[in-house]
Amino acid sequence: MEGEGRLVWRCRRGMRELDALLTRYLKTRYLLAGAVERQAFESTLELTDPELWAFVLGQAVPSDPAMRHVIEQIADPRA
């Protein structure tokens, strides 16, 4: 698992909207998540902005169930 500071840095994206969504997830859900979900979030950060944005908008769906769960959490406006 990466250090929190490094994760904050990796949440910084080329799109302000993704910055906000990823940072919100990191601050509100990541620390409460289990190991599988944390790993899925870290893998999500490897995606390009266009890939990630398509997932957040529901235009595409990750094949990995853990990543799909993380994307749902990131995109959830109630978070």
C-alpha positions in Angstrom: 0.0 0.0 0.0 1.2 3.4 -0.9 1.7 6.3 1.6 -1.2 8.7 1.9 0.8 11.6 0.5 1.7 9.7 -2.6 -1.9 8.7 -3.1 -3.0 12.4 -2.8 -0.4 13.2 -5.5 -1.7 10.4 -7.8 -5.2 11.7 -7.4 -4.1 14.9 -9.1 -5.3 14.6 -12.7 -5.5 16.6 -15.8 -9.3 17.1 -15.3 -10.4 19.1 -12.3 -13.6 17.0 -12.0 -11.5 13.8 -11.6 -9.3 15.5 -9.1 -12.3 16.3 -7.0 -13.9 12.9 -7.2 -10.7 10.9 -6.5 -9.7 13.1 -3.6 -13.1 12.9 -2.1 -13.0 9.1 -2.3 -9.5 9.1 -0.8 -10.6 11.3 2.1 -13.9 9.7 2.9 -13.7 6.0 1.9 -10.2 4.8 1.3 -9.1 4.5 5.0 -12.3 2.6 5.8 -11.9 0.2 2.8 -10.5 -3.3 3.0 -7.3 -4.5 1.3 -9.0 -5.6 -1.9 -10.8 -2.2 -2.3 -7.7 -0.3 -1.6 -5.7 -2.2 -4.2 -8.5 -1.7 -6.7 -8.4 2.1 -6.0 -4.7 2.1 -6.5 -5.2 0.2 -9.8 -7.8 2.7 -10.8 -5.2 5.5 -10.5 -3.2 3.7 -13.2 -6.0 4.4 -15.7 -5.7 7.3 -18.2 -8.0 10.2 -17.6 -10.2 9.4 -20.6 -10.6 5.7 -19.5 -11.4 6.8 -15.9 -13.8 9.5 -17.0 -15.7 7.0 -19.3 -16.1 4.7 -16.3 -17.3 7.5 -14.0 -19.8 8.6 -16.6 -21.1 5.0 -17.1 -20.0 5.0 -20.7 -17.8 2.0 -20.0 -17.7 -0.6 -17.2 -14.5 -2.1 -15.8 -14.3 -5.9 -16.1 -12.8 -6.3 -12.7 -15.6 -6.4 -10.0 -13.4 -4.7 -7.4 -12.5 -1.9 -9.7 -16.2 -1.6 -10.7 -17.1 -1.2 -7.0 -14.5 1.5 -6.5 -15.7 3.4 -9.6 -19.3 3.2 -8.3 -18.0 4.7 -5.0 -16.1 7.4 -6.8 -19.0 8.4 -8.9 -21.6 8.3 -6.1 -22.7 11.9 -5.5 -23.8 11.0 -1.9 -20.2 10.3 -0.9 
